[in-house]
Amino acid sequence: MFERLSDRLERSFKILKGQGKITEINVADTLKDVRRALIDADVNFATAKAFTDAVKQKALGQNVINAVKPEQLMVKIVNDELAALMGGEVAPMTLKGNPAIILMSGLQGSGKTTFTGKLAKKLMAEKHMRPLLVACDVYRPAAIDQLKVLASSIGAEVYTEPDVKDPVGIARRAVEHARANRFDLVIVDTAGRLAVDEQMMDEIEAIKKAINPGEILFVVDSMTGQDAVNTAKTFNERLDFDGVVLTKLDGDTRGGAALSIRSVVQKPIKFVGTGETLDGIDVFHPDRMANRILGMGDIVSLVEKAQQQFDEKEAEEIAKKFRRNQFTFNDFLKQIQQVKKMGNIKDLAAMIPGVGKALKDIDIDDNAFKSVEAIIMSMTPEEREHPEILNAGSRRQRIARGSGTTPAEVNRLLKQFEQMRKMMQQVTSMKNPMGMMRQMRGMRRK
């Protein structure tokens, strides 16, 4: 995501490198390149021009102090303007009413149904809400089945009326059902078409009037670029929706939709969807996204993802096990599974400042943990709980056969596991880190 744009912007800032100060001439050259970079990223032309005009106005009004280089100041101004372009701050959801009602809208294939499941799971976990998912896509049976599968996987209920082809009536009766059965959240998944048509717009308008939702979200595939912006404009004219959801941001997208949609439609981006798993949902933070576009990472989001997956009490238990050298392969397997839930490994690494750029040409396989998991799962319960008994070659050969790996791979994992246990035992046992460092320096002198 935004990789090409990040590279182009970095090249643009180099125009100012070595310049003693910001002038109208060197700013004009830099911003001409920035504008080209934005248009190449499929940003709306009017948006790109307004953006660079705003940056120019701010840049020429700045005095460059000795401690800050002109290109550094330009990066700061562009960063601030990018965040403002995408909304400036987080746009909260409106969850009012009893039950709170959310209406999903968008074209077919935009990811509405998947996002309905993701949002339900998020609100169940964070707000402790009891959702009712409503299947109003009566034209595509697969959509109803998909919603049922998603709901089942998160422990939610689905309201359907088999053989009824009246989505407006289904939505109205679903809300009545939710009130009668004390659901505190209703999420209505509506039908989409391959393109905007009058029948679809009339239908979703009628659903809106029938159920009076507190929140209307427009779901759009970010990989469609400027088409996403144009579709959002059409939907907004009819529905006056409250916010945008950008899906498939982990795909090969140039990022134009994220940068243009807020300024064209004047509605905030509220969520982004990444990946197919139900954990692939993030609140949209304009400032953090601007940091990522400019290669500054997003360490705050990385910490938040970790906090969502790692339980504090469990973390303390793991620390105790490390201190006592009792960390087992069962514990290791749990940690791997929690890391995998956080998302794509390369995307996670890109959140660390400087790392994303270093890894951009390196192919990181998301299945990197597969062989490790296979080796652990090929151990007996006793071996997983007592790694010290894995010193016999016959055991290691049996594990290699069972996991489809080689004895060398098994040996390597066991060696790395033992090194990790020793290192973590030292780290978690440190009562006096400075004293330990002095001790290590003394060892080096000897």
C-alpha positions in Angstrom: 0.0 0.0 0.0 1.3 3.5 -1.0 4.7 2.0 -1.8 5.1 3.7 -5.2 3.7 7.0 -3.8 6.2 6.9 -0.9 9.1 6.4 -3.3 8.0 9.2 -5.5 7.5 11.6 -2.7 10.9 10.8 -1.3 12.5 11.6 -4.7 10.6 14.9 -4.8 12.0 16.0 -1.4 15.5 15.4 -2.7 15.1 18.4 -5.0 15.5 20.5 -1.9 18.6 18.6 -0.6 21.6 20.8 -0.3 19.5 24.0 -0.6 20.2 26.6 2.0 16.7 27.8 2.2 13.2 27.4 0.7 12.6 29.7 -2.2 9.7 30.1 -4.7 11.8 28.4 -7.4 12.9 25.3 -5.5 9.5 24.9 -3.9 7.8 25.1 -7.3 10.1 22.3 -8.7 9.5 20.1 -5.6 5.8 20.5 -5.7 5.5 20.0 -9.4 7.1 16.6 -8.7 4.8 16.0 -5.7 1.7 16.8 -7.8 2.9 14.3 -10.5 3.4 11.7 -7.8 -0.1 12.2 -6.4 -1.8 12.0 -9.9 0.3 8.9 -10.7 -1.2 7.4 -7.4 -4.7 8.0 -8.9 -5.4 11.0 -6.8 -8.1 13.3 -8.3 -6.4 16.1 -10.3 -8.3 19.0 -8.5 -7.4 17.4 -5.2 -3.7 17.1 -6.1 -3.6 20.7 -7.3 -5.4 22.1 -4.2 -3.1 20.1 -2.0 0.2 21.3 -3.6 -1.2 24.9 -3.6 -1.8 24.7 0.2 1.7 23.2 0.8 3.3 26.0 -1.3 1.5 28.7 0.7 2.6 27.2 4.0 6.2 26.5 2.9 6.9 30.0 1.6 5.6 31.5 4.9 8.1 29.4 6.9 11.5 30.6 8.2 14.0 27.7 8.1 15.9 27.6 11.4 19.5 26.4 11.4 18.6 23.1 13.1 16.1 22.1 10.4 17.0 21.5 6.7 14.7 22.7 4.0 13.8 19.2 2.9 13.0 18.2 6.5 10.7 21.2 6.9 8.9 20.3 3.6 8.4 16.7 4.8 6.8 18.1 8.0 4.5 20.5 6.0 3.5 17.7 3.5 2.8 15.3 6.4 0.5 17.8 8.1 -1.3 18.6 4.9 -1.7 14.9 4.0 -3.3 14.2 7.4 -5.6 17.2 6.9 -6.5 16.0 3.4 -7.6 12.7 4.8 -9.7 14.3 7.5 -7.3 15.4 10.2 -8.7 13.3 13.0 -10.5 10.1 13.8 -14.2 10.2 12.9 -16.2 8.3 15.6 -19.2 6.0 14.9 -22.7 6.9 15.9 -24.1 4.1 18.0 -27.3 5.6 19.2 -30.8 4.1 19.5 -32.2 0.9 21.0 -31.0 -1.0 19.1 -28.3 1.0 17.3 -28.7 0.5 13.5 -25.9 0.5 11.0 -26.8 0.4 7.2 -24.1 -1.0 4.9 -24.0 0.3 1.3 -21.8 -0.1 -1.8 -21.3 -1.9 -5.0 -21.2 -5.7 -5.5 -17.7 -7.0 -4.8 -16.7 -4.1 -2.6 -16.5 -6.3 0.5 -19.7 -5.3 2.3 -20.6 -8.7 3.6 -17.1 -9.5 4.9 -16.9 -6.1 6.5 -20.3 -6.6 8.2 -18.8 -9.6 9.9 -15.6 -7.8 10.8 -17.5 -4.8 12.3 -19.8 -7.0 14.3 -16.8 -8.9 15.8 -15.1 -5.6 16.7 -18.1 -4.1 18.4 -18.8 -7.4 20.2 -15.3 -7.4 21.6 -14.9 -3.7 22.3 -18.4 -2.5 23.2 -19.8 -5.9 24.4 -22.8 -5.4 22.0 -25.1 -8.2 21.0 -25.5 -7.8 17.2 -28.2 -9.0 14.8 -26.9 -9.3 11.2 -29.6 -8.7 8.6 -29.4 -10.4 5.2 -31.0 -8.0 2.7 -29.2 -9.1 -0.4 -32.1 -11.2 -1.7 -30.7 -11.4 -5.2 -27.5 -13.3 -4.4 -28.1 -16.4 -2.3 -24.3 -16.8 -1.8 -24.3 -13.5 0.1 -26.9 -14.8 2.6 -24.8 -18.0 3.0 -21.6 -16.0 3.4 -23.2 -13.9 6.1 -24.4 -17.0 8.0 -20.9 -18.5 7.9 -19.4 -15.2 9.2 -22.0 -14.8 11.9 -21.5 -18.4 13.1 -17.7 -17.9 13.3 -18.1 -15.0 15.7 -21.2 -16.2 17.6 -23.7 -13.7 16.2 -27.2 -14.3 14.8 -28.5 -13.6 11.3 -32.0 -12.5 10.4 -33.2 -13.9 7.1 -36.6 -14.5 5.4 -36.1 -17.4 2.9 -37.9 -16.9 -0.4 -38.9 -13.3 0.4 -37.8 -10.8 -2.2 -38.7 -7.7 -0.3 -35.5 -6.2 1.2 -37.3 -3.2 2.6 -39.8 -5.3 4.5 -37.0 -7.7 5.7 -35.0 -4.8 7.1 -38.1 -3.3 8.9 -39.1 -6.7 10.4 -35.5 -7.4 11.4 -35.4 -4.2 13.5 -38.7 -5.1 15.1 -37.3 -8.6 15.9 -34.2 -7.0 17.4 -36.2 -4.8 19.7 -38.4 -7.6 20.8 -35.4 -9.9 21.5 -33.2 -7.3 23.2 -30.4 -7.0 20.6 -28.6 -3.8 21.1 -27.1 -3.6 17.5 -28.5 -4.2 14.0 -26.2 -4.3 11.0 -28.0 -4.4 7.7 -26.1 -5.9 4.7 -27.7 -4.7 1.5 -27.5 -5.8 -2.1 -25.0 -4.3 -4.5 -24.7 -4.3 -8.3 -21.7 -4.4 -10.7 -22.4 -0.7 -11.4 -24.6 2.0 -10.0 -28.2 1.7 -11.3 -31.5 3.5 -10.4 -33.2 0.4 -9.1 -30.4 -0.2 -6.5 -30.4 3.4 -5.4 -34.2 3.5 -5.0 -34.1 0.3 -3.0 -31.4 1.4 -0.5 -33.1 4.8 -0.1 -36.3 3.0 0.8 -34.5 0.8 3.3 -33.0 3.9 4.9 -36.4 5.5 5.3 -37.9 2.3 6.7 -35.3 1.7 9.4 -33.9 5.2 10.1 -30.3 4.0 10.8 -28.0 6.0 13.1 -25.0 5.2 10.9 -24.7 4.7 7.2 -21.4 3.3 5.9 -20.3 3.3 2.3 -18.0 0.4 1.6 -15.7 0.7 -1.4 -12.8 -1.3 -2.8 -9.7 0.9 -2.6 -8.2 -0.9 -5.6 -10.7 0.8 -7.9 -9.0 4.2 -7.5 -10.8 7.1 -9.0 -13.9 4.9 -9.7 -14.2 4.5 -6.0 -14.4 8.3 -5.6 -17.0 8.7 -8.3 -19.1 5.9 -6.9 -18.9 7.4 -3.4 -20.1 10.7 -4.8 -23.2 9.1 -6.4 -24.1 7.2 -3.3 -23.6 10.2 -1.1 -26.0 12.3 -3.2 -28.8 9.8 -2.6 -28.0 8.5 0.9 -26.0 11.2 2.6 -23.9 8.5 4.3 -21.9 9.1 7.4 -18.6 7.6 6.6 -16.5 5.6 4.2 -14.9 2.1 4.6 -11.9 1.4 2.4 -11.4 -2.3 1.9 -8.5 -4.3 0.3 -5.9 -1.7 1.4 -3.4 -4.6 1.6 -3.8 -5.2 -2.1 -1.8 -3.6 -5.0 -3.4 -0.2 -4.5 -1.9 3.1 -5.5 -3.8 4.9 -2.6 -5.7 7.5 -4.7 -9.0 6.7 -3.1 -7.8 7.2 0.4 -6.3 10.6 -0.5 -9.1 11.9 -2.7 -12.4 10.6 -1.2 -12.5 12.9 1.8 -12.0 16.1 -0.1 -14.4 15.2 -2.9 -17.3 13.8 -0.9 -16.7 15.7 2.3 -17.3 12.6 4.4 -14.7 11.0 6.6 -13.0 7.6 6.1 -14.0 5.7 9.3 -12.5 2.2 8.8 -10.1 0.4 6.6 -10.3 -3.3 5.9 -7.2 -5.5 5.2 -7.1 -9.2 4.4 -9.9 -11.8 4.6 -9.7 -12.7 8.3 -12.3 -11.2 10.6 -9.5 -9.4 12.5 -8.6 -7.4 9.4 -10.3 -4.1 10.4 -8.7 -0.9 11.6 -10.1 2.5 12.6 -8.8 5.1 10.1 -6.3 7.5 11.6 -5.4 10.2 9.1 -2.2 11.3 10.9 -0.9 7.7 11.2 -1.7 7.1 7.5 0.2 10.2 6.5 3.2 9.0 8.5 3.1 5.6 6.7 2.9 7.3 3.3 6.0 9.3 4.1 7.9 6.3 5.3 7.8 7.3 9.0 6.1 4.1 10.2 3.1 3.7 12.6 4.4 2.4 15.9 1.2 3.4 17.7 -1.0 1.2 15.6 1.5 -1.7 15.9 1.3 -1.4 19.8 -2.5 -1.3 19.6 -2.6 -4.4 17.5 -0.3 -6.2 19.9 -2.5 -5.1 22.9 -5.6 -6.5 21.2 -4.0 -9.9 20.8 -1.9 -10.3 23.9 -3.6 -10.7 27.2 -1.8 -8.9 30.1 -2.2 -11.7 32.6 -1.0 -14.3 30.1 2.0 -12.1 29.3 3.0 -12.0 32.9 2.6 -15.8 33.1 4.9 -16.2 30.1 7.4 -13.8 31.7 7.4 -16.0 34.9 8.0 -19.1 32.8 10.9 -17.5 31.1 12.4 -16.5 34.5 12.1 -20.1 35.7 13.3 -21.5 32.3 9.9 -23.4 32.0 8.8 -21.9 28.7 7.6 -24.8 26.5 6.8 -25.5 22.9 3.1 -25.3 23.8 3.7 -21.7 25.0 5.7 -21.0 21.8 3.0 -22.2 19.6 0.4 -20.0 21.4 2.7 -17.0 20.8 3.1 -17.7 17.1 -0.7 -18.0 16.7 -1.2 -14.6 18.4 1.4 -12.9 16.2 -0.3 -14.3 13.1 -3.6 -12.8 14.2 -2.0 -9.4 14.1 -1.9 -9.5 10.3 0.4 -9.6 7.3 4.0 -9.8 8.6 5.4 -7.4 6.0 2.7 -4.8 6.8 3.4 -5.2 10.5 7.1 -4.6 9.9 6.4 -1.6 7.8 4.8 0.1 10.9 8.3 0.3 12.5 10.0 3.5 11.4 12.7 2.8 8.8 11.9 -0.9 8.5 9.3 -0.7 5.8 11.7 1.0 3.4 14.4 -1.6 4.2 12.0 -4.5 3.5 10.3 -3.1 0.4 12.2 -5.4 -2.0 12.3 -8.4 0.3 9.7 -11.0 -0.2 8.4 -12.1 3.3 6.4 -15.2 3.1 3.2 -15.1 5.3 3.6 -18.9 5.6 7.0 -18.5 7.2 5.6 -20.0 10.5 4.1 -23.1 8.7 7.1 -25.3 9.0 7.7 -24.3 12.6 4.1 -25.1 13.5 4.3 -28.4 11.7 7.5 -29.4 13.6 5.9 -28.5 17.0 2.6 -30.3 16.1 4.6 -33.4 15.2 6.0 -33.6 18.7 4.3 -35.7 21.4 2.5 -33.8 24.2 5.3 -34.8 26.5 8.0 -33.5 24.1 6.1 -30.2 23.7 5.9 -29.7 27.4 9.5 -31.0 28.2 11.8 -29.8 25.3 14.8 -31.1 27.2 13.9 -34.7 26.3 14.4 -34.0 22.6 18.1 -34.8 22.7 17.8 -38.2 21.1 18.4 -38.3 17.3 15.6 -40.9 16.8 13.0 -38.4 18.3 14.2 -35.7 16.0 14.1 -37.9 12.9 10.6 -39.0 13.8 9.5 -35.3 14.1 11.1 -34.4 10.8 9.2 -37.3 9.0 5.9 -36.3 10.7 6.3 -32.6 9.8 7.5 -33.0 6.2 10.8 -31.3 7.1 14.4 -32.4 7.4 16.3 -33.3 10.6 18.5 -30.3 10.0 15.4 -28.0 10.1 14.3 -29.7 13.4 17.8 -29.3 14.9 17.9 -25.6 13.8 14.5 -24.9 15.5 15.5 -26.7 18.7 18.8 -24.7 18.8 17.0 -21.4 18.2 14.3 -22.2 20.8 17.0 -23.0 23.4 18.9 -19.7 22.6 15.6 -17.8 22.9 14.8 -19.4 26.3 18.3 -18.4 27.6 18.1 -14.9 26.3 14.6 -14.3 27.6 15.5 -15.8 31.0 18.3 -13.2 31.3 16.1 -10.3 30.2 13.2 -11.1 32.4 15.4 -11.8 35.4 17.2 -8.5 35.2 16.7 -6.7 38.5 19.6 -4.3 37.9 20.1 -3.9 34.1 22.9 -1.3 34.5 24.8 -3.7 36.8 24.3 -6.5 34.3 25.7 -4.3 31.5 28.8 -3.4 33.6 29.3 -7.1 34.3 29.1 -7.9 30.6 31.7 -5.1 29.8 34.0 -6.6 32.5 33.6 -10.1 30.8 34.7 -8.5 27.5 37.8 -7.1 29.0 38.9 -10.5 30.3 
